[in-house]
Amino acid sequence: MKTPEYNRRNFILNAGKASLALGLSTTVLPAFANTLDEEYKKRFVEGKFQQQPLLYKFDSLQTAIDTQTMEIHFTKHAAAYCKNLNEAYLSEIGTKSKSLEDILQKISKYSPKMRNNAGGHFNHEMFWKCMTPNATADNNPTGNLADNIIGDFGSVEAFKTQFADAAKSRFGSGWAWLIKNKKGKLVIGSTANQDNPLMDVSELKGKPLLCLDVWEHAYYLRYQNKRADYIANWWKIVDWSFVEKKFDEK
């Protein structure tokens, strides 16, 4: 009788062969893939868009976010946005080639399903990159980014206060953002649901540099209704090197 482990290995192997036969690409998992749940390890990509593997383990951000929340958030919530985005793309765009950014910039032309899931996929893919388990003790921006934050907000602390206020005051579900507008000025704001500053329907418009998910599923298991505590701890894991890289991009 074959063991469950043998059957799992064969399932993954056969899934990989099937995806290649169909001209599909398998998800490239990081070295710590054995820490992910079985359903995630078995999944292979069937559409234009896919989740990128995390650069850290689910339990690596516990300074601010617990392991169970990270796992559910990534493998359930974010995965659903990706799946539904691919469905909407196939239905509304078909075989034409459009980038996610192109879709977002003209999102008013598409369905609510496209809007919700294109935004949800973009926002989550960026959110994961805005965090790191390797933050320094003081964890503040440096270099050119820090200079511009101080120039536009007065100080790093004033910036953090304004950003936290935007996150705390977002009614219901949504996101807080640091963006660079067309004039190169740094601006803080928030968007509802899965909207973002790239969308033509958004009042807040500009290049996203930093985002914070304030949907309850992002923090409720650990913080319950204490969104302010979640935000305060989140600063400890912000990856400022990623934010600075986005700021310096042309």
ROFI-538284 format. One line per field, with one value per atom (N, C-alpha, C): residue in one letter; x negated, y negated, z. Coordinates in steps of 0.02 Angstrom, whole numbers, padded with zeros to 5 digits. Layout:
BEGIN
residu <- (a,...)
xx <- (X,...)
yy <- (Y,...)
zz <- (Z,...)
//
This chain:
BEGIN
residu <- (m,m,m,k,k,k,t,t,t,p,p,p,e,e,e,y,y,y,n,n,n,r,r,r,r,r,r,n,n,n,f,f,f,i,i,i,l,l,l,n,n,n,a,a,a,g,g,g,k,k,k,a,a,a,s,s,s,l,l,l,a,a,a,l,l,l,g,g,g,l,l,l,s,s,s,t,t,t,t,t,t,v,v,v,l,l,l,p,p,p,a,a,a,f,f,f,a,a,a,n,n,n,t,t,t,l,l,l,d,d,d,e,e,e,e,e,e,y,y,y,k,k,k,k,k,k,r,r,r,f,f,f,v,v,v,e,e,e,g,g,g,k,k,k,f,f,f,q,q,q,q,q,q,q,q,q,p,p,p,l,l,l,l,l,l,y,y,y,k,k,k,f,f,f,d,d,d,s,s,s,l,l,l,q,q,q,t,t,t,a,a,a,i,i,i,d,d,d,t,t,t,q,q,q,t,t,t,m,m,m,e,e,e,i,i,i,h,h,h,f,f,f,t,t,t,k,k,k,h,h,h,a,a,a,a,a,a,a,a,a,y,y,y,c,c,c,k,k,k,n,n,n,l,l,l,n,n,n,e,e,e,a,a,a,y,y,y,l,l,l,s,s,s,e,e,e,i,i,i,g,g,g,t,t,t,k,k,k,s,s,s,k,k,k,s,s,s,l,l,l,e,e,e,d,d,d,i,i,i,l,l,l,q,q,q,k,k,k,i,i,i,s,s,s,k,k,k,y,y,y,s,s,s,p,p,p,k,k,k,m,m,m,r,r,r,n,n,n,n,n,n,a,a,a,g,g,g,g,g,g,h,h,h,f,f,f,n,n,n,h,h,h,e,e,e,m,m,m,f,f,f,w,w,w,k,k,k,c,c,c,m,m,m,t,t,t,p,p,p,n,n,n,a,a,a,t,t,t,a,a,a,d,d,d,n,n,n,n,n,n,p,p,p,t,t,t,g,g,g,n,n,n,l,l,l,a,a,a,d,d,d,n,n,n,i,i,i,i,i,i,g,g,g,d,d,d,f,f,f,g,g,g,s,s,s,v,v,v,e,e,e,a,a,a,f,f,f,k,k,k,t,t,t,q,q,q,f,f,f,a,a,a,d,d,d,a,a,a,a,a,a,k,k,k,s,s,s,r,r,r,f,f,f,g,g,g,s,s,s,g,g,g,w,w,w,a,a,a,w,w,w,l,l,l,i,i,i,k,k,k,n,n,n,k,k,k,k,k,k,g,g,g,k,k,k,l,l,l,v,v,v,i,i,i,g,g,g,s,s,s,t,t,t,a,a,a,n,n,n,q,q,q,d,d,d,n,n,n,p,p,p,l,l,l,m,m,m,d,d,d,v,v,v,s,s,s,e,e,e,l,l,l,k,k,k,g,g,g,k,k,k,p,p,p,l,l,l,l,l,l,c,c,c,l,l,l,d,d,d,v,v,v,w,w,w,e,e,e,h,h,h,a,a,a,y,y,y,y,y,y,l,l,l,r,r,r,y,y,y,q,q,q,n,n,n,k,k,k,r,r,r,a,a,a,d,d,d,y,y,y,i,i,i,a,a,a,n,n,n,w,w,w,w,w,w,k,k,k,i,i,i,v,v,v,d,d,d,w,w,w,s,s,s,f,f,f,v,v,v,e,e,e,k,k,k,k,k,k,f,f,f,d,d,d,e,e,e,k,k,k)
xx <- (-00043,00000,-00044,-00029,-00070,-00056,-00108,-00101,-00073,-00042,-00017,-00073,-00134,-00189,-00205,-00204,-00216,-00163,-00100,-00046,-00052,-00074,-00082,-00137,-00193,-00248,-00225,-00187,-00163,-00113,-00072,-00023,-00060,-00110,-00147,-00184,-00214,-00250,-00203,-00145,-00098,-00067,-00056,-00030,-00079,-00143,-00195,-00197,-00192,-00192,-00131,-00074,-00013,-00018,-00047,-00053,-00099,-00154,-00199,-00165,-00125,-00091,-00041,-00014,00034,00001,-00066,-00101,-00098,-00088,-00082,-00147,-00154,-00214,-00196,-00238,-00225,-00250,-00220,-00242,-00310,-00357,-00423,-00422,-00429,-00424,-00492,-00494,-00557,-00584,-00644,-00677,-00638,-00598,-00561,-00491,-00480,-00413,-00383,-00425,-00398,-00361,-00366,-00329,-00259,-00244,-00179,-00130,-00065,-00015,-00014,00014,00011,00049,00105,00143,00103,00065,00025,-00030,-00062,-00116,-00090,-00027,00000,00023,00036,00067,00017,00037,-00005,00035,00000,00031,00066,00127,00165,00185,00159,00180,00121,00138,00087,00051,00088,00060,00050,00000,-00013,-00042,-00032,-00063,-00138,-00177,-00249,-00264,-00311,-00327,-00351,-00332,-00356,-00431,-00462,-00534,-00552,-00502,-00512,-00459,-00469,-00422,-00361,-00308,-00247,-00259,-00305,-00317,-00372,-00394,-00452,-00435,-00372,-00352,-00316,-00328,-00288,-00297,-00347,-00351,-00286,-00254,-00194,-00135,-00148,-00094,-00105,-00054,-00061,-00062,-00088,-00097,-00031,00020,00084,00114,00111,00137,00100,00034,-00005,00013,00019,00034,00103,00153,00221,00224,00193,00195,00165,00107,00073,00106,00119,00142,00217,00256,00328,00352,00344,00369,00334,00268,00231,00236,00235,00241,00307,00360,00426,00428,00395,00393,00357,00303,00266,00308,00340,00383,00439,00473,00530,00508,00448,00421,00411,00383,00372,00438,00489,00555,00583,00577,00602,00564,00498,00456,00477,00486,00506,00574,00619,00687,00690,00653,00660,00606,00549,00493,00474,00479,00467,00394,00378,00310,00267,00295,00254,00204,00149,00097,00101,00118,00120,00086,00046,00014,00064,00049,00093,00098,00043,00043,00088,00086,00130,00203,00219,00288,00310,00267,00284,00294,00254,00258,00322,00355,00419,00472,00470,00513,00587,00603,00673,00707,00668,00696,00713,00695,00704,00758,00771,00823,00800,00848,00829,00785,00796,00752,00681,00670,00602,00573,00612,00588,00567,00609,00595,00534,00530,00478,00412,00414,00352,00320,00361,00336,00311,00350,00330,00265,00254,00191,00133,00140,00085,00068,00118,00107,00071,00093,00062,-00009,-00020,-00088,-00136,-00113,-00156,-00163,-00108,-00108,-00161,-00165,-00214,-00285,-00297,-00365,-00381,-00330,-00341,-00364,-00369,-00386,-00447,-00484,-00543,-00554,-00579,-00598,-00666,-00700,-00769,-00775,-00722,-00724,-00771,-00801,-00845,-00804,-00837,-00803,-00763,-00793,-00757,-00712,-00732,-00693,-00661,-00702,-00679,-00708,-00675,-00702,-00769,-00809,-00875,-00884,-00939,-00960,-00912,-00907,-00866,-00793,-00768,-00699,-00686,-00731,-00723,-00725,-00770,-00775,-00710,-00679,-00617,-00558,-00558,-00506,-00510,-00570,-00578,-00560,-00578,-00562,-00487,-00450,-00378,-00333,-00359,-00316,-00345,-00406,-00436,-00483,-00465,-00508,-00482,-00523,-00502,-00444,-00448,-00395,-00329,-00333,-00272,-00242,-00286,-00263,-00227,-00258,-00228,-00161,-00156,-00093,-00039,-00055,-00006,00015,-00034,-00018,00027,00009,00049,00120,00127,00193,00235,00203,00239,00262,00219,00237,00292,00287,00337,00405,00405,00468,00503,00472,00505,00564,00625,00685,00693,00707,00716,00651,00653,00595,00559,00493,00456,00381,00347,00274,00250,00192,00158,00098,00081,00029,-00018,-00080,-00127,-00138,-00126,-00135,-00180,-00205,-00239,-00195,-00175,-00130,-00169,-00134,-00165,-00219,-00215,-00264,-00323,-00322,-00376,-00368,-00312,-00299,-00270,-00291,-00264,-00197,-00149,-00081,-00056,-00020,00011,00086,00116,00188,00211,00275,00302,00353,00367,00417,00462,00523,00572,00564,00584,00587,00521,00520,00457,00436,00461,00439,00367,00334,00266,00252,00197,00183,00167,00162,00152,00218,00273,00339,00365,00396,00425,00486,00513,00571,00551,00487,00464,00452,00474,00460,00386,00355,00284,00247,00206,00172,00098,00059,-00014,-00047,-00114,-00152,-00155,-00128,-00130,-00201,-00219,-00285,-00280,-00228,-00219,-00145,-00124,-00053,-00043,00012,00030,00102,00112,00178,00214,00271,00309,00377,00383,00440,00433,00488,00485,00450,00455,00422,00346,00319,00247,00221,00266,00241,00287,00348,00398,00380,00348,00334,00292,00246,00201,00226,00253,00268,00342,00385,00458,00475,00507,00527,00475,00415,00364,00319,00348,00311,00250,00256,00201,00140,00150,00094,00059,00099,00072,00028,00052,00014,-00050,-00047,-00106,-00160,-00141,-00189,-00215,-00173,-00191,-00253,-00264,-00323,-00387,-00385,-00445,-00467,-00424,-00441,-00440,-00432,-00432,-00500,-00500,-00562,-00576,-00614,-00627,-00671,-00711,-00752,-00708,-00653,-00606,-00572,-00551,-00517,-00564,-00626,-00675,-00686,-00690,-00699,-00641,-00580,-00522,-00525,-00546,-00551,-00602,-00657,-00710,-00698,-00650,-00634,-00609,-00629,-00607,-00539)
yy <- (00060,00000,-00062,-00112,-00171,-00217,-00248,-00293,-00360,-00398,-00465,-00509,-00503,-00545,-00529,-00463,-00442,-00471,-00469,-00495,-00570,-00606,-00678,-00694,-00657,-00669,-00656,-00601,-00586,-00637,-00663,-00714,-00775,-00798,-00858,-00845,-00786,-00769,-00767,-00734,-00729,-00796,-00838,-00905,-00945,-00938,-00973,-00950,-00884,-00857,-00882,-00884,-00906,-00979,-01020,-01091,-01101,-01063,-01069,-01047,-00995,-00970,-01022,-01062,-01113,-01179,-01181,-01243,-01292,-01269,-01313,-01313,-01363,-01366,-01350,-01311,-01295,-01350,-01358,-01408,-01388,-01434,-01420,-01436,-01385,-01395,-01408,-01446,-01460,-01400,-01406,-01350,-01325,-01369,-01349,-01324,-01301,-01282,-01227,-01188,-01135,-01162,-01227,-01256,-01277,-01277,-01298,-01240,-01257,-01204,-01163,-01103,-01056,-01082,-01116,-01140,-01191,-01233,-01283,-01249,-01198,-01164,-01128,-01106,-01069,-01114,-01178,-01222,-01240,-01239,-01265,-01316,-01361,-01420,-01403,-01429,-01415,-01479,-01536,-01598,-01645,-01704,-01754,-01778,-01787,-01814,-01759,-01767,-01719,-01752,-01721,-01744,-01731,-01780,-01770,-01740,-01693,-01664,-01718,-01710,-01756,-01750,-01804,-01805,-01786,-01765,-01747,-01696,-01665,-01615,-01649,-01612,-01639,-01661,-01628,-01645,-01696,-01728,-01773,-01844,-01862,-01931,-01939,-01893,-01891,-01951,-01992,-02056,-02096,-02086,-02123,-02080,-02024,-01984,-01911,-01879,-01809,-01761,-01701,-01652,-01632,-01619,-01596,-01649,-01711,-01765,-01769,-01764,-01768,-01710,-01650,-01592,-01597,-01614,-01620,-01678,-01733,-01792,-01777,-01742,-01728,-01672,-01616,-01557,-01556,-01597,-01598,-01664,-01719,-01783,-01806,-01812,-01836,-01788,-01723,-01673,-01679,-01695,-01702,-01762,-01817,-01875,-01857,-01820,-01801,-01755,-01706,-01661,-01698,-01742,-01778,-01829,-01858,-01903,-01867,-01807,-01768,-01751,-01737,-01724,-01786,-01843,-01905,-01924,-01913,-01929,-01887,-01823,-01778,-01798,-01817,-01834,-01902,-01951,-02019,-02042,-02009,-02029,-01973,-01911,-01853,-01844,-01839,-01823,-01884,-01944,-02004,-02009,-02043,-02050,-02119,-02120,-02182,-02170,-02218,-02213,-02231,-02213,-02229,-02305,-02340,-02413,-02445,-02419,-02444,-02436,-02379,-02365,-02414,-02423,-02466,-02539,-02562,-02631,-02645,-02592,-02600,-02556,-02550,-02502,-02519,-02583,-02603,-02570,-02543,-02510,-02437,-02412,-02341,-02330,-02267,-02247,-02257,-02257,-02258,-02199,-02141,-02083,-02098,-02128,-02146,-02198,-02248,-02302,-02274,-02234,-02208,-02161,-02119,-02068,-02091,-02135,-02165,-02207,-02246,-02285,-02241,-02190,-02145,-02110,-02089,-02055,-02104,-02161,-02210,-02231,-02247,-02273,-02222,-02159,-02108,-02092,-02089,-02075,-02129,-02191,-02245,-02243,-02228,-02226,-02178,-02117,-02069,-02096,-02134,-02161,-02220,-02251,-02308,-02287,-02221,-02196,-02151,-02148,-02107,-02084,-02024,-02001,-02027,-02062,-02083,-02158,-02188,-02260,-02274,-02333,-02354,-02373,-02383,-02398,-02463,-02515,-02579,-02581,-02547,-02537,-02601,-02645,-02707,-02714,-02753,-02764,-02800,-02791,-02823,-02853,-02887,-02911,-02960,-02955,-03002,-02999,-02940,-02933,-02971,-02963,-02997,-03073,-03096,-03168,-03195,-03158,-03181,-03176,-03125,-03120,-03180,-03196,-03253,-03318,-03323,-03384,-03393,-03338,-03343,-03339,-03309,-03301,-03334,-03359,-03393,-03349,-03287,-03238,-03168,-03119,-03049,-03034,-03058,-03046,-03077,-03138,-03170,-03130,-03103,-03060,-02999,-02965,-02904,-02919,-02975,-02994,-03005,-03040,-03054,-02990,-02946,-02883,-02840,-02837,-02797,-02825,-02891,-02922,-02903,-02901,-02881,-02809,-02766,-02695,-02686,-02722,-02714,-02743,-02796,-02830,-02802,-02755,-02723,-02683,-02705,-02671,-02605,-02553,-02486,-02458,-02428,-02394,-02438,-02431,-02470,-02468,-02519,-02521,-02592,-02597,-02661,-02661,-02720,-02725,-02783,-02773,-02827,-02825,-02881,-02883,-02941,-02939,-02996,-03021,-03085,-03111,-03133,-03160,-03179,-03232,-03272,-03325,-03300,-03236,-03208,-03218,-03244,-03256,-03193,-03180,-03124,-03142,-03097,-03109,-03047,-03057,-03002,-03003,-02944,-02940,-02869,-02856,-02789,-02777,-02713,-02693,-02640,-02636,-02588,-02521,-02470,-02402,-02382,-02364,-02345,-02396,-02457,-02510,-02530,-02561,-02586,-02648,-02681,-02746,-02742,-02682,-02675,-02677,-02669,-02665,-02733,-02734,-02797,-02819,-02774,-02791,-02816,-02814,-02832,-02908,-02936,-03007,-03016,-02967,-02968,-02938,-02978,-02954,-02968,-02918,-02925,-02857,-02858,-02796,-02767,-02707,-02677,-02661,-02681,-02667,-02621,-02629,-02592,-02583,-02522,-02511,-02468,-02480,-02443,-02418,-02354,-02323,-02333,-02366,-02375,-02340,-02291,-02245,-02206,-02189,-02154,-02087,-02053,-01988,-01993,-02054,-02064,-02066,-02074,-02084,-02057,-02034,-02022,-01966,-01913,-01856,-01877,-01922,-01944,-02008,-02054,-02120,-02133,-02087,-02097,-02167,-02210,-02275,-02330,-02312,-02362,-02375,-02407,-02422,-02466,-02511,-02557,-02518,-02465,-02425,-02388,-02362,-02330,-02378,-02438,-02489,-02506,-02515,-02534,-02480,-02417,-02362,-02353,-02369,-02359,-02399,-02457,-02496,-02457,-02409,-02370,-02323,-02310,-02261,-02292,-02357,-02390,-02382,-02364,-02356,-02422,-02465,-02531,-02528,-02476,-02469,-02459,-02422,-02413,-02479,-02515,-02579,-02629,-02631,-02676,-02657,-02593,-02570,-02593,-02587,-02610,-02686,-02722,-02795,-02816,-02781,-02799,-02777,-02732,-02710,-02767,-02767,-02819,-02799)
zz <- (00000,00000,00000,-00045,-00049,00009,00034,00092,00069,00116,00099,00071,00098,00074,00001,-00016,-00085,-00131,-00109,-00150,-00160,-00109,-00116,-00166,-00162,-00209,-00281,-00290,-00357,-00382,-00337,-00357,-00384,-00347,-00367,-00432,-00438,-00499,-00559,-00550,-00605,-00624,-00573,-00587,-00628,-00611,-00649,-00720,-00732,-00799,-00838,-00804,-00838,-00858,-00815,-00831,-00890,-00894,-00951,-01015,-01011,-01070,-01097,-01052,-01073,-01090,-01086,-01101,-01044,-00982,-00924,-00886,-00841,-00800,-00728,-00695,-00625,-00581,-00522,-00474,-00446,-00448,-00420,-00346,-00305,-00233,-00203,-00149,-00116,-00079,-00052,-00019,00041,00072,00132,00114,00052,00030,00074,00106,00149,00210,00222,00278,00257,00192,00168,00172,00170,00176,00111,00115,00060,-00001,00010,-00047,-00087,-00052,-00088,-00128,-00098,-00134,-00196,-00195,-00251,-00308,-00292,-00342,-00396,-00459,-00512,-00553,-00585,-00614,-00680,-00688,-00748,-00785,-00765,-00797,-00808,-00832,-00849,-00786,-00731,-00670,-00618,-00576,-00524,-00463,-00406,-00344,-00348,-00329,-00322,-00254,-00250,-00184,-00135,-00073,-00022,-00014,00008,00019,00091,00129,00199,00219,00276,00301,00333,00338,00369,00441,00476,00546,00556,00502,00507,00528,00527,00540,00607,00653,00714,00759,00746,00781,00772,00714,00700,00679,00643,00614,00632,00659,00680,00621,00633,00580,00547,00587,00559,00513,00534,00492,00426,00428,00366,00319,00347,00306,00274,00313,00287,00236,00253,00210,00142,00141,00079,00039,00071,00035,00022,00057,00047,00016,00053,00029,-00035,-00032,-00090,-00149,-00134,-00187,-00223,-00187,-00218,-00265,-00246,-00291,-00356,-00351,-00410,-00455,-00426,-00464,-00499,-00462,-00490,-00542,-00534,-00584,-00650,-00647,-00708,-00742,-00703,-00732,-00767,-00733,-00762,-00825,-00824,-00882,-00942,-00931,-00985,-01013,-00970,-00991,-01026,-01002,-01027,-01076,-01074,-01118,-01165,-01141,-01183,-01200,-01263,-01284,-01294,-01288,-01294,-01237,-01249,-01197,-01165,-01101,-01063,-00995,-00974,-00909,-00855,-00794,-00738,-00730,-00739,-00733,-00786,-00847,-00900,-00882,-00854,-00834,-00779,-00729,-00673,-00695,-00742,-00764,-00804,-00827,-00864,-00833,-00767,-00733,-00739,-00752,-00759,-00819,-00865,-00924,-00912,-00853,-00839,-00785,-00772,-00725,-00653,-00606,-00535,-00516,-00547,-00532,-00551,-00609,-00629,-00582,-00565,-00521,-00454,-00423,-00356,-00356,-00407,-00406,-00437,-00486,-00512,-00457,-00422,-00366,-00310,-00294,-00239,-00253,-00315,-00332,-00330,-00362,-00361,-00290,-00251,-00183,-00139,-00143,-00100,-00122,-00188,-00212,-00189,-00186,-00162,-00086,-00052,00021,00048,00019,00043,00037,-00017,-00028,00017,00044,00090,00159,00171,00237,00235,00290,00295,00367,00376,00444,00465,00421,00434,00448,00472,00487,00545,00543,00598,00658,00714,00777,00773,00746,00742,00680,00627,00565,00539,00514,00484,00414,00371,00304,00307,00255,00252,00182,00173,00108,00076,00010,-00029,-00010,00007,00028,00092,00140,00204,00195,00153,00140,00112,00066,00036,00085,00126,00178,00225,00247,00291,00256,00192,00154,00145,00134,00120,00181,00236,00295,00358,00355,00412,00452,00460,00496,00482,00497,00489,00536,00597,00646,00623,00595,00570,00513,00470,00415,00442,00491,00519,00551,00585,00617,00565,00511,00459,00423,00410,00377,00422,00487,00534,00539,00538,00542,00480,00422,00360,00365,00394,00402,00453,00508,00561,00542,00502,00486,00424,00390,00333,00358,00344,00369,00333,00372,00343,00318,00259,00231,00180,00177,00128,00141,00114,00114,00129,00162,00170,00123,00095,00044,00055,00036,00022,-00053,-00087,-00160,-00179,-00240,-00270,-00326,-00322,-00374,-00436,-00485,-00548,-00541,-00489,-00477,-00436,-00417,-00378,-00303,-00282,-00211,-00178,-00117,-00079,-00048,-00055,-00031,00005,00060,00098,00087,00083,00076,00086,00073,00080,00026,00014,-00035,-00004,-00029,-00002,-00037,-00001,-00028,-00060,-00124,-00157,-00210,-00205,-00250,-00233,-00282,-00271,-00313,-00300,-00333,-00408,-00436,-00508,-00546,-00512,-00545,-00566,-00625,-00649,-00608,-00568,-00526,-00457,-00441,-00374,-00368,-00312,-00299,-00283,-00252,-00237,-00296,-00330,-00390,-00386,-00406,-00406,-00407,-00401,-00401,-00330,-00319,-00252,-00230,-00169,-00141,-00080,-00041,00021,00032,00052,00065,00127,00160,00220,00213,00220,00216,00283,00282,00344,00341,00296,00301,00367,00398,00463,00458,00400,00396,00399,00391,00394,00466,00514,00583,00638,00621,00673,00722,00699,00744,00804,00792,00845,00881,00843,00871,00882,00858,00860,00830,00869,00842,00852,00875,00891,00831,00780,00719,00734,00780,00796,00821,00860,00884,00827,00781,00721,00682,00672,00634,00670,00736,00774,00770,00772,00767,00696,00648,00578,00558,00587,00571,00584,00629,00647,00592,00543,00491,00420,00415,00349,00316,00253,00215,00179,00212,00183,00121,00115,00055,-00007,00001,-00054,-00071,-00020,-00031,-00066,-00044,-00075,-00148,-00162,-00231,-00275,-00249,-00287,-00297,-00246,-00250,-00303,-00309,-00355,-00427,-00437,-00505,-00548,-00610,-00657,-00687)
//
